[in-house]
Amino acid sequence: MKTIPRPEHPQPQFMRQTWQNLNGIWQFAFDFGKSGLDRKWYEEGPFDQVINVPFCPESSLSGIGYTDFMPAVWYRRTIVISDQQLKHCIKLHFGAVDYNSQIFINGKLVGSHQGGYAPFSFEINSFLEVGENSLVVYVEDDNRSGRQPKGKQSSFYYSRGCDYTRTTGIWQTVWLEFLPVKHIREIKYFPNISESSVTIEVKTNGSGVLKAEVFYEGRECGSKEIRIGGHGFVNISLLETHVWEVGHGRLYDVRFSFEDDRVQSYFGLREVRMDGYRFLLNNQSVYQRLVLDQGFYPEGIYTAKDDDALRQDIHLSLNAGFNGARLHEKAFEPRFLYHCDREGYLVWGEMANWGIDVSSYSAIADFLPEWQTLVRRDFNHPSLVIWCPINESWDYDNRPQKDELLEMVYQTTKELDPTRPCIDASGNYHVITDIYDVHDYTQDIQQFKEHFIGELQDNGEFWDEHDHRQRYQKGLPFCVSEYGGIKWDPTDTGESWGYGNEPRSESEFIERYRGLTEVLLSHPKMFGFCYTQLYDVEQEKNGLYDYHRNPKFDMAVIREINQQQAEIETVFVDGDIK
């Protein structure tokens, strides 16, 4: 019996039982000359290799393991459709494909998609016939173009510094979904803790009777039935109140029925906002002890080998005393967020902005449509507490960013989701933001202290490396969202990379880690920190765990340092400084 890789449902917040996983062995072909379209490979191409979907061809799990640049690749498989299935509305879903995709069924173009991180789907009934059907996927990828977000994928042949092995083509689950003609298209949750209720926005294809039933640990907590004609709101009072908190992912299950359609979902009863300098979760001040998580895996590159690997990274972080993570320069798959939801684990939602030319107005077309899709996709996850669309908007070929571009991304994010804070460009260069964060990789503890508690703060709060390009406005909440990055690789052969000078011993590492972290914990106005990073990634050896997730230090010691009380947890009473 063949085992399907990544067999679990890819969208736990929007599940139907009527779906079919298309992961597994596909035919595969390189197209180095990008001539396959001219040669009509979508009809009959030279598919001379096989690949294990959803793993990218650069990865060992794919069975290919080719790490040079691939300007274009092709995939093909057969899908079998029954007469009964063809009577449904059939959707073909792709979790993520990097980067420009064209989809063909039985030699005909179904549609195309631009973007390497956002999901997309097509209704494919008109292209199908009963029996065997040919499904072909063509993908172009050029992360050196300046026109596609690449994140931490290297633009050089070799992985180097803080850029790593590339991901080309399919890297998340592909699946079919069989729906009634009248079906639910979208749901959004708006929890209200004070009233112990939830308002659900629902969009449907067609009109009919919608019923929503809410459960907590199997007990019914409320239900509502309405007639809906494409769009409507359902408000449900909850018989039991269980708030979603750090370390306690108390989730309500929801069953939707709309005519013949059935959808399983869930939500968390939680609210977030900034109050002065504090981050409030359910109106309670919470100090964010975050770690940088880049979502890379030794065998799968961008794709975890299995669902347990996603959970493992959360548990490694919790064991080290963190309560959340910056999901860095990558839009993580929904199943990772699902496990964060279950664990009560805080995360920042990011996008892989590196690779686009922020000095050109054309970058908005390369970035914003995909970002909008991701904000909509992840809106309902209670674990996601801050949006961070752009990280370090460095000059492109010595040309500075277009500030209007960053402002448009920020304003669009706030329009799509007014319920969460948004950081415009983490670290640099801020234009308009709800939170002013800085990155500081100073390794000397005393100098680091002077940056935040000494006399070097021109803005009156902290030292800002980029104050020639950005200006802190008094009263904005702030944090250090990247620090540390302490290199530790006793077996270094000269290829390892990290920030600053490497400690001479493990005890010196711990001393530096403690000193830097305690500087941030002792700041009376800082609501959190984010340490770089959770685990090594390829040659970057500054993780607390190695790339295979083995601990490099005594995690009990790291946990004790991280979980010390922060000054802001003691100096604020009802929003005011004591």
GUFILUM-701472 format. One record per residue (C-alpha): x, y, z. Coordinates in steps of 0.02 Angstrom, whole numbers, plus 50000, padded with zeros to 5 digits. Layout:
GUFILUM-701472
XYZ;...
***
This chain:
GUFILUM-701472
500005000050000;500705016849948;500915029850084;500365047450040;501555060650110;500755074150215;499055065350214;498215076950341;496945090050288;497905105950242;496555118150304;495975112850479;494905128550497;493905124650341;493715105850319;492515095450219;492485076550219;492295076450030;494105079349980;495495069549897;497345071749932;498405072449774;500105071549859;501285057449813;502215052249657;502015063549505;502965063449341;504235077449330;505335086449202;506585100649203;506355114449074;508005123849078;507645132848914;505855137548963;505315130548796;504055117648857;502565128848823;503105131048642;503335112248628;501635109148707;502245098348849;500525100548927;499895088748792;501315076048788;502955080848868;504585071448905;504215067949087;505765057549119;505835058749309;504685056549458;504475067849609;503675065649779;502415079949799;502295091249900;504185091849923;505155103949813;506415096749689;507865104349788;507445093349937;507995075549971;506205070650015;505665074749837;506785061149768;507615073949653;508835083749763;509375095949626;509965112349705;510535122849556;509375135949480;507835129149391;507035142349278;505545130949243;504885113849292;503415102849245;502315090749343;501055078049280;499895065149356;498265056349316;496685059749416;495205047949404;493475055649415;491865045849434;490195050249359;489525053849534;490965065449576;490725075149415;488975079749472;489775090249611;490705106749597;492515100749590;493895112249651;495745109449625;496765117049768;498605121449783;499275126149955;500785135149881;501805134249720;503375144749695;503195155149587;502245157849421;501095143249386;500015137449241;498805122949265;498225111549124;496925097649122;496805086248972;497925098148874;496865113748907;497385128749010;496345129849170;497155145449239;498735153549306;499365160449470;500765171949525;501525170149698;502535157649797;501635157349964;499755160249947;498485146549908;497465146349748;496105135449673;495085132849515;493385125349477;493795112149348;492185103249301;492175109649123;493915102349093;493555084949162;492815069149092;492295053049178;493795041649200;495625046349184;496145064549166;497875072049140;498365085649265;499915095649217;500735109749316;502015121449238;503045132749353;504295146549318;505445152749457;506725166949454;507145174049624;508485185449549;507225195449447;506815208449580;505005204749541;504595190449659;504665188849849;505935175449891;506235177250077;507795168050134;508035158449971;509795161349906;510065171349747;511785163449731;512225145849680;512765141549856;511775144350013;512725157850106;512585168650263;510745170250307;510105164650136;509775146350111;509315132849984;507945138149864;506205130949844;505505128949668;503765123249620;502495113949727;502895114149913;501205112449997;499795099849979;498805098149817;497025091949835;495305090349757;493705095549843;491955089849794;490605102649839;488755104949810;488335118949688;487705128949837;489135129649962;490035140250091;491445150550018;492185159750168;491985162050356;492705175050475;492595174950665;492395190250776;492465184550959;491765195451098;492415190651270;491395203151372;489765196451299;490395178451286;489855177651106;490515175950930;489945184550771;490285174650613;490325182550441;489855169950308;489955170850119;489065157750014;488855152549835;486975153749816;485575156549941;484825145050070;484745140350254;486355141450354;486565133350524;488075135750638;488325124950793;489695128450921;490445115251036;491745115151173;492535098151210;490995090051133;489705100151230;488545111151129;488795129451178;487615138151058;486875137750884;485985149050761;485045146350599;484765160050470;484275161850289;485725168650187;485855174950009;487715175549975;488275185550127;487715186850306;488165187450491;487765174850628;487895180250810;487955166150937;487925168251126;489035155251209;488385144951355;490185142151416;491615154651418;493365147851387;494635160951336;496125157251226;497705161251325;499585158951317;499885140551350;498025136451343;497335134651168;495525132551217;494665130651050;492825129951008;492325118050869;491035123950743;489935113850625;489175122950478;487795116450367;487175125850215;485935116350109;486925100450066;488625107650114;489505102950277;491055111850345;492045108750505;492945123350584;493535130950749;493935147650833;494735154450990;493885166651108;495235179951119;495555198451087;497195207851062;497675226251064;499055238151113;498765249051267;500105262151287;501725252251291;500895235851334;500265221451229;498575215651294;497855198451269;496055197551330;496365214251418;497815206751516;499615212451492;500675198651414;502555199751389;503035192351221;504525180551242;504765176251059;506035166750957;506405168250772;505755153050675;506195152450490;505235136750441;506665127150358;506915108450370;508465098050326;507545085350219;506095095650152;506815113550143;505185123650152;504095108450189;504055098550351;504205079950322;502635076550424;501365084550540;502365079650694;503835090250634;502715105550639;502185101950817;503955098050868;504595115550831;503265123150943;503695111251084;505565114951065;505175133351085;504055130751236;505385119751317;506625134051299;505455145951391;504745155651244;502875158951225;502865162351039;503825165550879;504125177450736;503755166850583;505145174750485;505255179350299;504005165850252;502135163250256;501975147050354;500715133750306;499005133950393;499325117550484;500765125450579;499595139450634;498315126250682;499555118450803;499985135750870;498125138450900;498005122050996;499535125751103;499125143851148;500705149451059;500895167651001;501515171250824;501835185850708;501215183350531;502535188250402;502835187550216;504405183750117;504715201550057;506575199950019;506835198749833;505675212649775;506305229649721;505585241149855;506285256249762;505045253349621;503175256349626;502985240149527;503395230849688;501635233949749;500975222749610;502275209549652;501865209649838;500145216149885;498945204049796;499785188949875;499885197350045;498025201250038;497645182850006;498725177650153;497905190050273;496205183050224;496835165150239;497525167350414;496295179950488;495415167050598;496945160050688;496925165550871;498795162350887;499195175650759;499275191850858;500315204050753;500485206650565;502235210150500;502155210450309;503915217250276;505575213850361;507055225750342;506665235150183;508475237250129;508955247949980;508885239049812;510435242149705;510785257249817;509045264349785;507985268149939;506235261449968;504675270149908;503865275350072;502165275649987;502355257149951;502555252850135;501145264350183;499985255950057;500415238650125;500095244450303;498445253050261;497835238250160;498245226450303;497275237350425;495785238050306;495765219150290;496035216450476;495735230650600;495795218250746;497695216150754;499195227850767;500265229450611;502125232950594;502515240750426;504355235750408;505165226350550;506815234150603;506945246450459;506335257250381;504735262150472;503495273750386;501835270950475;501665257550608;500695252250763;502285245650844;504055252350826;505255237750830;507145237850811;508455224650774;510065225150875;511415211850860;512645220250976;513595206351066;514425216451204;513255216251354;513765233151423;513605241651254;511915233151228;511365239751397;511865257351349;510785255851193;509225253151297;509535259051475;511055270551458;511255287951385;511365284351198;509515286151159;509265301451049;507395297751045;507285296651234;506885278051240;508185267451149;509635268251028;509055266650847;510355261450720;509285268350579;508705284950651;509405293850496;507995285750396;506615283050524;505995292350676;505205285350834;503645294450890;503515296351078;502205284951154;502235271151021;502445253751094;504125246251052;505145230351065;506745222151003;506155209550874;507885202950830;509395201550946;510705188950996;511065177650849;512535171250949;513555159250845;513925142350925;514745128950820;516195120050907;516485109550749;516635124750636;517725121450483;517665139650430;515985139050340;514845142950487;514015159850502;513295169750647;513275187150723;514815194150808;516235184450885;515895166650940;515995163151128;517515153151181;516505141151288;514735135551322;514755144651489;515265160651398;513795158151279;512585156451425;513335171851509;513095182151351;511355175251320;510855179451498;511625196751494;510815202051330;509115195051376;509095202651549;509435219951474;507815218451376;506835210851519;507355225251631;506725238951515;505195246951597;504265250351434;504725236051319;503305223551291;504345209351221;505865202451132;506285190250994;507895180250999;508795174650840;508515159950825;507675143550874;508745131650771;510215132350651;509795133550467;511115126150354;512715136450379;511915149050498;512435141750666;511605153250792;510145142250845;509795135851018;509525119150932;510485112350783;509685110350612;509095092750657;508255099950815;509495092950941;509775104651091;511465113351091;511305118951273;510425114351434;508675120551394;508235121551578;509525135551593;508875144451437;507095142651501;507555149951672;508325165151588;506855168051470;505515166151602;506185179051723;504915192551761;505005207351643;505045224751716;503515230151617;502545216351706;502865225151871;502895243851832;501205245751748;499585246551844;497985249951746;499015256751603;500015269151706;501805268351768;501945266351956;
***
